[in-house]
Amino acid sequence: MLFPIFLDTLGPFGVSGDSLRHENAGFRLLGHNDTFWIAKLMIRFGLLFSGMLSVLLTGCHMNAPMHVWKTPRLSTGSAVSVAVAPVGGPEQVAEKLDKSLIATRPQTMPHLAVLYPDQLENISGIQLVSYDGQPSEMAAYGAAKRAGAQYVLSGEILQHDLGPREVPKQRRLFSFLKKPPPDESMSVRWTVFDARTGSRIGQHTIDMDPKRAQLDYPDLAYQGSGESKVIAASARRSWEMVVPTTTATQATLDLPWMMPGSARVRKGNAFARLGQWEQAEREWQEAADLHPWNRAAWHNLSMAAVAKEDFQLARDRLEHSNLSWLPGDETAETSAWIDSIQRDYRACFQPNSSPLNPPAPMLANPELSKNPATVKPRSLDDQPWYTIVPFMPPPGWTWKDWWYQSTFF
């Protein structure tokens, strides 16, 4: 069969030049070789259109910052009493770091008892500084043991470049060729001792500069100078060695576009992007109440439950989000992420739990652990009217369970 096609409409779409023949009237006849190229183009545009349509219908993803608990760098278990030894090194910088350690004490650990150098000397009666003006680790260990502390945190400044930077008063010709001065930097070696046995548990060297400090702790961007950023970040990093601390991670949120209630879900995503998870949860809950089939709302609600450390509620909500028309469990990756966050949380606050061997996570629904063949089939009369869709599993059912437990027989 032959098709009359206008010549100019075929050239830009990749049809071979050998098959194009210019006629006097501007038209030509295409044969079987040309219909192959047309079919190929139709398939390409069909795949492109279906891909764009699936993105509009199912939506995409975005990230939102969330603060979660992080286990200590060293296996100190559940530390409740830490003695801080005087920092060794240049006197002026060490004094600033000592003050920063006091200012950056973890406020999220109300039961943590911290003994600072002045308190150690008053309680134990032992002088922590030797005759050369440098602190003594043995003296700090003895004072911490007498004071009843569990661990001793000792720091030593290995090198630093925290001097004042000269700011040019005016720009001169070819001043851009001059190499700018290096950024402030400091290296501190932190060591943790067991106050009862005197054994060294471990040590870690921290290299810090203003860029790394601002990257790890964004709130330090408002500090006045690079020196203050470096000292504050080094002090915060030292606490991460012995006690649980919070760290910023990225939670994946669904971003729908064409589903009912998508506008309210996107509004909640905007609140979550700003760190306002409570307000975001209200928006997502309203979207889920009005549109129970909006899986993006339920998925994001599970993220809000993780933000407030309610992992059981997070799994319950995640079960509602598995409403896809495609077979399979699309929530497996999110469920694994929730399990990892819960393992770190348990390792931080449960003395008998180890980060390497945490207890198994609790199931959201005990019935899910049973064999599907032994579970009594549900009745469609017990399901809400909006969940009854022909040839579709109800909410909470997998395709496999629904297929082998058909209610039509």
PLY file of the C-alpha trace (Angstrom):
ply
format ascii 1.0
element vertex 409
property float x
property float y
property float z
element edge 408
property int vertex1
property int vertex2
end_header
0.00 0.00 0.00
1.32 3.48 -0.94
0.87 6.68 1.10
1.12 10.25 -0.24
3.27 12.23 2.21
4.42 15.84 2.08
8.15 15.97 1.55
9.10 18.65 4.11
7.43 16.83 6.98
9.72 13.81 6.67
13.19 15.26 6.40
13.71 16.36 10.07
12.55 13.00 11.46
15.52 11.00 10.28
14.16 9.34 7.09
17.04 8.29 4.83
17.83 10.66 2.02
17.90 7.84 -0.55
14.20 7.19 -0.03
13.21 10.86 -0.53
12.54 11.84 -4.10
11.55 15.35 -4.94
8.57 15.59 -7.30
7.48 18.61 -9.28
4.26 18.96 -7.30
5.99 18.59 -3.93
4.54 15.13 -3.23
5.91 11.64 -3.61
4.92 8.04 -2.96
6.48 6.00 -0.15
7.15 2.31 -0.39
7.70 -0.48 2.14
11.14 0.84 3.16
9.63 4.18 4.10
6.77 2.69 6.07
9.37 0.93 8.25
10.87 4.29 9.20
7.43 5.74 9.88
6.56 2.82 12.15
9.86 3.22 13.96
9.17 6.91 14.56
5.66 6.16 15.78
7.05 3.66 18.29
9.58 6.18 19.56
7.02 8.93 19.98
4.62 6.46 21.57
7.20 5.44 24.16
8.06 9.08 24.84
4.40 10.01 25.28
3.71 7.04 27.54
6.73 7.91 29.67
5.63 11.52 30.07
2.09 10.39 30.85
3.29 7.95 33.51
5.35 10.71 35.16
2.34 13.02 35.23
0.04 10.33 36.63
2.38 8.72 39.16
4.50 11.79 39.90
8.17 11.90 40.80
10.25 12.31 43.95
11.95 15.03 45.95
14.12 15.17 49.07
13.51 16.89 52.39
15.97 17.27 55.29
15.31 15.17 58.38
17.35 14.92 61.58
17.86 11.34 62.76
19.95 9.73 65.49
23.47 8.53 64.80
25.34 6.00 66.90
28.68 7.01 68.49
31.81 6.51 66.44
33.29 4.36 69.21
31.50 1.44 70.83
30.97 3.10 74.18
27.51 1.61 74.65
25.11 3.81 76.60
27.47 6.42 78.02
25.86 8.37 80.86
28.93 9.96 82.47
31.81 11.51 80.51
34.78 13.40 81.91
36.35 16.00 79.63
40.09 16.44 80.04
41.79 19.75 79.25
42.72 20.09 75.59
46.43 20.01 74.89
48.26 22.23 72.45
48.70 25.99 72.00
47.25 27.63 75.05
45.06 30.27 73.38
43.46 27.89 70.87
43.09 25.12 73.47
41.27 27.49 75.80
38.81 28.41 73.04
38.23 24.75 72.25
37.60 24.00 75.94
34.92 26.70 76.03
33.39 25.41 72.80
33.14 21.91 74.28
31.03 23.33 77.10
28.85 25.31 74.69
28.26 22.37 72.31
27.27 19.83 74.95
24.50 17.61 73.45
21.23 19.10 74.67
19.25 16.10 73.42
20.82 13.88 76.12
19.33 15.18 79.40
20.58 12.16 81.38
24.18 12.63 80.26
26.49 13.74 83.08
29.49 15.73 81.88
32.41 16.61 84.15
34.51 19.47 82.82
38.16 20.12 83.84
37.31 22.59 86.60
34.78 20.19 88.08
37.23 17.29 87.89
39.84 19.22 89.84
37.34 20.28 92.51
35.90 16.79 92.98
39.12 14.77 92.83
41.61 17.28 94.16
44.06 16.30 91.41
45.82 18.91 89.33
45.20 18.10 85.66
47.96 20.32 84.21
51.61 19.31 84.53
54.58 21.56 85.26
55.11 22.42 81.57
51.59 23.82 81.24
50.25 20.87 79.24
47.47 18.56 80.51
48.34 15.10 81.75
46.29 12.15 80.49
47.17 10.06 83.54
46.04 12.81 85.87
42.77 13.16 83.95
42.24 9.40 84.10
42.82 9.30 87.86
40.53 12.26 88.47
37.76 10.77 86.30
38.01 7.43 88.11
37.78 9.13 91.49
34.80 11.20 90.30
32.95 8.08 89.11
32.92 8.85 85.38
32.65 6.12 82.76
34.78 7.58 80.00
37.42 10.26 79.54
37.46 12.43 76.43
40.90 13.89 75.81
41.93 16.14 72.92
45.22 17.42 71.56
45.68 20.09 68.89
48.17 18.73 66.36
48.36 21.78 64.10
46.29 24.85 63.36
46.19 27.90 61.12
43.73 30.16 62.89
45.56 33.45 62.81
43.82 36.66 61.70
43.50 37.14 57.95
44.66 40.43 56.43
41.91 42.05 54.39
43.19 44.34 51.59
41.99 47.90 51.99
41.72 48.56 48.26
42.04 46.60 45.06
45.12 47.33 43.06
46.06 46.61 39.48
46.83 42.92 38.91
45.79 42.15 42.48
43.79 39.20 41.18
47.09 37.50 40.30
48.06 37.37 43.96
47.38 34.03 45.59
44.71 34.36 48.29
45.64 33.27 51.81
44.64 29.72 52.77
41.50 29.11 54.78
41.60 28.56 58.51
42.24 24.94 59.46
42.86 22.83 62.54
43.66 19.18 63.27
42.67 17.72 66.63
43.32 14.20 67.86
40.61 12.96 70.21
41.18 9.96 72.45
38.62 8.11 74.57
39.69 6.20 77.70
37.78 3.83 79.93
37.82 5.57 83.30
37.47 2.29 85.20
40.28 0.32 83.58
42.39 3.08 82.05
42.44 1.31 78.68
42.33 3.31 75.50
39.11 2.59 73.63
40.04 4.45 70.48
41.16 7.69 68.95
40.25 9.74 65.92
41.89 12.72 64.24
39.58 15.46 62.97
40.71 17.80 60.21
38.44 20.83 59.97
38.21 23.92 57.78
35.43 26.50 57.27
34.00 24.83 54.15
33.78 21.42 55.77
32.38 22.92 58.98
29.61 24.71 57.11
28.86 21.59 55.06
28.54 19.33 58.11
26.75 21.92 60.27
24.81 24.42 58.11
23.84 26.54 61.12
27.50 27.53 61.52
27.17 29.64 58.38
25.97 32.45 60.63
29.17 32.40 62.69
31.26 35.53 62.45
34.65 34.21 61.34
36.22 31.11 59.91
38.09 30.51 63.16
34.88 30.29 65.18
33.39 27.90 62.60
36.39 25.59 62.75
36.52 25.51 66.56
32.77 24.95 66.97
32.69 22.17 64.36
35.69 20.42 65.94
33.99 20.50 69.34
30.74 19.10 67.96
32.57 16.34 66.14
34.29 15.31 69.38
30.95 14.59 71.07
30.01 12.28 68.20
32.67 9.86 69.40
31.12 9.01 72.77
27.41 9.90 72.78
24.55 9.59 70.29
24.05 12.71 68.23
21.63 13.86 65.57
22.60 14.20 61.95
20.80 15.57 58.92
19.73 13.08 56.27
17.53 13.28 53.20
14.07 11.71 53.26
12.51 10.83 49.91
9.02 12.25 49.38
6.54 11.48 46.62
5.68 14.44 44.40
2.37 13.77 42.58
0.89 15.96 39.85
-2.27 14.52 38.27
-3.69 12.48 41.15
-6.61 13.84 43.21
-5.24 15.77 46.16
-1.85 16.35 44.55
-1.91 20.09 45.23
-2.28 19.56 48.98
0.44 16.91 48.98
2.83 19.27 47.21
1.97 21.96 49.76
2.95 19.56 52.54
6.18 18.80 50.70
7.02 22.49 50.76
6.62 22.55 54.56
8.78 19.42 54.89
11.48 21.01 52.74
11.63 23.80 55.33
11.86 21.28 58.18
8.27 21.91 59.38
7.23 18.26 59.55
4.24 18.80 61.84
2.62 21.24 59.42
3.49 18.96 56.52
1.83 16.04 58.29
-1.41 18.02 58.64
-1.51 18.72 54.91
-0.80 15.11 53.99
-3.37 13.79 56.46
-6.08 16.01 54.97
-5.16 14.80 51.49
-5.29 11.16 52.64
-8.65 11.65 54.36
-10.22 13.22 51.28
-8.52 10.94 48.76
-7.70 7.55 50.35
-6.27 6.26 47.06
-3.56 8.93 46.96
-0.53 6.74 47.65
1.79 9.76 47.70
-0.05 11.18 50.73
0.29 7.90 52.64
3.93 7.50 51.68
4.77 11.00 52.88
2.78 10.43 56.07
5.07 7.49 56.83
8.05 9.84 56.49
6.40 12.24 58.94
6.03 9.38 61.43
9.75 8.62 61.10
10.51 12.29 61.79
8.74 12.01 65.17
10.33 8.58 65.86
7.07 6.60 65.68
8.29 3.71 63.55
5.25 1.51 64.12
2.98 4.23 62.77
5.35 4.71 59.84
4.95 1.06 58.81
1.18 1.20 59.22
0.97 4.20 56.92
3.37 2.65 54.45
1.02 -0.31 54.05
-1.69 2.08 52.86
0.63 3.55 50.24
1.05 0.21 48.44
-1.92 0.88 46.15
-0.18 0.75 42.79
-1.83 -0.88 39.81
1.42 -2.66 39.01
2.14 -6.00 40.70
4.82 -6.07 43.36
5.69 -4.14 46.48
6.84 -0.64 45.62
7.40 0.21 49.28
10.24 -2.26 49.84
12.97 0.37 49.48
11.22 2.78 51.84
10.58 0.01 54.35
14.28 -0.90 54.35
15.17 2.76 54.94
12.79 2.92 57.92
14.37 -0.24 59.34
17.85 1.27 59.13
16.73 4.45 60.91
15.07 2.39 63.64
18.17 0.22 64.12
20.29 3.30 64.72
17.66 4.65 67.12
17.61 1.43 69.13
21.39 1.22 69.17
21.52 4.72 70.65
18.99 4.32 73.45
18.72 0.62 74.28
21.65 -0.62 76.40
21.13 -4.26 75.42
20.96 -3.47 71.73
24.07 -3.45 69.55
24.34 -1.52 66.28
25.79 -4.66 64.67
23.08 -7.00 65.95
19.89 -5.02 66.63
16.60 -6.69 67.49
14.31 -7.53 64.63
11.90 -4.72 63.75
8.31 -5.11 64.84
5.78 -5.89 62.15
3.07 -3.36 61.55
0.47 -6.11 61.30
1.06 -9.51 62.95
-1.18 -11.13 60.34
1.41 -10.34 57.66
3.78 -12.91 59.17
1.31 -15.73 58.52
1.18 -17.88 55.43
-1.31 -16.36 52.95
-2.83 -19.79 52.40
-3.81 -20.05 56.08
-5.37 -16.61 56.34
-9.12 -16.52 56.06
-10.22 -14.63 52.91
-11.76 -11.26 53.51
-15.25 -10.43 52.45
-15.88 -7.67 49.95
-18.89 -6.64 52.02
-16.53 -5.58 54.81
-14.51 -3.29 52.55
-15.38 0.44 52.17
-17.23 1.26 48.99
-14.38 3.29 47.54
-11.99 0.33 47.75
-14.08 -1.96 45.56
-12.56 -1.72 42.11
-12.98 -4.60 39.63
-9.85 -6.67 39.06
-7.91 -4.63 41.65
-6.69 -5.79 45.09
-8.10 -3.85 48.07
-5.76 -1.68 50.16
-3.37 -3.76 52.24
-3.49 -6.73 49.86
-0.62 -7.78 47.64
-1.34 -9.01 44.15
-0.18 -12.49 45.10
-2.45 -12.72 48.15
-5.41 -11.31 46.25
-4.91 -13.68 43.32
-4.70 -16.83 45.45
-7.48 -15.74 47.85
-10.12 -14.69 45.40
-13.44 -13.83 47.01
-15.40 -14.76 43.91
-15.30 -18.47 44.76
0 1
1 2
2 3
3 4
4 5
5 6
6 7
7 8
8 9
9 10
10 11
11 12
12 13
13 14
14 15
15 16
16 17
17 18
18 19
19 20
20 21
21 22
22 23
23 24
24 25
25 26
26 27
27 28
28 29
29 30
30 31
31 32
32 33
33 34
34 35
35 36
36 37
37 38
38 39
39 40
40 41
41 42
42 43
43 44
44 45
45 46
46 47
47 48
48 49
49 50
50 51
51 52
52 53
53 54
54 55
55 56
56 57
57 58
58 59
59 60
60 61
61 62
62 63
63 64
64 65
65 66
66 67
67 68
68 69
69 70
70 71
71 72
72 73
73 74
74 75
75 76
76 77
77 78
78 79
79 80
80 81
81 82
82 83
83 84
84 85
85 86
86 87
87 88
88 89
89 90
90 91
91 92
92 93
93 94
94 95
95 96
96 97
97 98
98 99
99 100
100 101
101 102
102 103
103 104
104 105
105 106
106 107
107 108
108 109
109 110
110 111
111 112
112 113
113 114
114 115
115 116
116 117
117 118
118 119
119 120
120 121
121 122
122 123
123 124
124 125
125 126
126 127
127 128
128 129
129 130
130 131
131 132
132 133
133 134
134 135
135 136
136 137
137 138
138 139
139 140
140 141
141 142
142 143
143 144
144 145
145 146
146 147
147 148
148 149
149 150
150 151
151 152
152 153
153 154
154 155
155 156
156 157
157 158
158 159
159 160
160 161
161 162
162 163
163 164
164 165
165 166
166 167
167 168
168 169
169 170
170 171
171 172
172 173
173 174
174 175
175 176
176 177
177 178
178 179
179 180
180 181
181 182
182 183
183 184
184 185
185 186
186 187
187 188
188 189
189 190
190 191
191 192
192 193
193 194
194 195
195 196
196 197
197 198
198 199
199 200
200 201
201 202
202 203
203 204
204 205
205 206
206 207
207 208
208 209
209 210
210 211
211 212
212 213
213 214
214 215
215 216
216 217
217 218
218 219
219 220
220 221
221 222
222 223
223 224
224 225
225 226
226 227
227 228
228 229
229 230
230 231
231 232
232 233
233 234
234 235
235 236
236 237
237 238
238 239
239 240
240 241
241 242
242 243
243 244
244 245
245 246
246 247
247 248
248 249
249 250
250 251
251 252
252 253
253 254
254 255
255 256
256 257
257 258
258 259
259 260
260 261
261 262
262 263
263 264
264 265
265 266
266 267
267 268
268 269
269 270
270 271
271 272
272 273
273 274
274 275
275 276
276 277
277 278
278 279
279 280
280 281
281 282
282 283
283 284
284 285
285 286
286 287
287 288
288 289
289 290
290 291
291 292
292 293
293 294
294 295
295 296
296 297
297 298
298 299
299 300
300 301
301 302
302 303
303 304
304 305
305 306
306 307
307 308
308 309
309 310
310 311
311 312
312 313
313 314
314 315
315 316
316 317
317 318
318 319
319 320
320 321
321 322
322 323
323 324
324 325
325 326
326 327
327 328
328 329
329 330
330 331
331 332
332 333
333 334
334 335
335 336
336 337
337 338
338 339
339 340
340 341
341 342
342 343
343 344
344 345
345 346
346 347
347 348
348 349
349 350
350 351
351 352
352 353
353 354
354 355
355 356
356 357
357 358
358 359
359 360
360 361
361 362
362 363
363 364
364 365
365 366
366 367
367 368
368 369
369 370
370 371
371 372
372 373
373 374
374 375
375 376
376 377
377 378
378 379
379 380
380 381
381 382
382 383
383 384
384 385
385 386
386 387
387 388
388 389
389 390
390 391
391 392
392 393
393 394
394 395
395 396
396 397
397 398
398 399
399 400
400 401
401 402
402 403
403 404
404 405
405 406
406 407
407 408
